[in-house]
Amino acid sequence: MGRRGPKPEPTPLRILRGNPSKKPASAAEPQPPTDGVSMPPHLGEVAARRWGELLPMLQATRVMTRADVEALARYCDTYEWWLAVRAKLKTEGDTYPILNDGGEVKYIAQRPEVAIAHKLAQQLRQLESDFGLSPAARVSLKVEPDAKPQSTLEKFRALKASRKTTG
């Protein structure tokens, strides 16, 4: 029998969402390294470009690790296929005529690419949710900016600026 209930959420995503359930983080959860993430060589041109757009965002939110490389590659591949199917539907339309033996239009049928595009869109939505890339997933993220220590010069400039506004 399979697992019951919702699938467990990765700790980095739970932390970014503010841990609404207040469950303690699992000490036994594996923590894959976040460094050394590189694009797989099998990605196509469009998928590679999408990888380059997404990787900095995912690393900035600290949810991308070496263990997630193939999942992101799958997203990028799926994105490339989805764009290709959409392009075909734009040029050929989403329906085509079925002719009878006399060459007359019997009925209009939906192209198979419409169903393919729909299935790819579903897969993209799931993968976007897994990475926190959809608007619904992003709403619940709480990203804290990195605390950057101020240099002595920056402290001096801030003090000088505050004196100008008060005095």
C-alpha positions, -999 to 999 in steps of 0.1 A, spaced: 0 0 0 14 34 -9 19 64 14 -12 83 25 -17 120 26 2 148 9 37 141 -2 64 155 22 77 190 13 114 195 11 128 214 41 142 243 21 108 250 6 91 246 40 116 271 55 110 295 26 73 292 32 77 300 69 71 265 82 33 271 87 28 237 104 57 244 129 69 209 124 105 205 134 129 198 105 139 162 101 175 157 113 177 126 91 167 144 59 196 143 34 212 176 26 226 174 -9 254 199 -18 242 232 -33 276 238 -50 287 224 -83 253 224 -100 259 223 -138 237 219 -168 234 184 -183 249 182 -218 217 166 -233 196 197 -231 185 213 -264 191 249 -273 158 262 -259 160 240 -228 196 252 -222 185 289 -224 156 282 -199 181 264 -176 202 296 -177 172 317 -168 160 296 -139 192 284 -122 202 318 -107 167 323 -93 166 288 -78 200 292 -63 191 326 -49 162 310 -30 185 281 -19 162 254 -33 186 241 -60 210 213 -52 230 188 -72 203 163 -65 178 185 -84 197 187 -116 177 161 -135 144 174 -122 153 209 -135 165 194 -168 132 175 -171 114 208 -166 136 226 -192 131 197 -217 93 197 -212 93 235 -217 111 231 -250 87 204 -262 57 225 -251 70 255 -271 75 233 -302 40 219 -300 25 254 -295 44 266 -325 31 238 -346 -5 245 -334 -1 282 -343 10 274 -379 -14 245 -386 -43 253 -363 -58 231 -336 -83 213 -358 -83 196 -392 -111 183 -415 -119 146 -418 -131 139 -453 -155 112 -465 -149 90 -495 -164 117 -518 -138 142 -506 -163 163 -486 -158 173 -451 -174 148 -428 -164 165 -396 -137 186 -379 -114 169 -355 -90 182 -329 -53 177 -337 -34 153 -315 -10 181 -307 -37 198 -286 -38 169 -262 0 167 -262 2 205 -254 -23 201 -226 -4 171 -211 29 190 -213 13 220 -196 2 198 -168 37 184 -164 51 220 -164 27 231 -137 37 202 -115 74 208 -119 69 245 -114 51 238 -81 79 214 -71 105 242 -76 83 270 -62 80 286 -96 43 290 -100 25 321 -87 6 299 -61 38 283 -49 56 317 -48 30 334 -27 38 312 2 76 317 0 93 339 25 127 348 12 149 366 36 176 388 20 211 379 29 223 399 59 252 419 45 275 433 71 280 470 66 315 482 60 329 511 81 326 534 51 289 525 46 282 531 83 299 565 80 279 575 50 246 563 66 254 583 98 263 614 77 231 611 56 210 608 88 226 639 103 218 659 71 181 650 73 178 657 110 200 688 113 
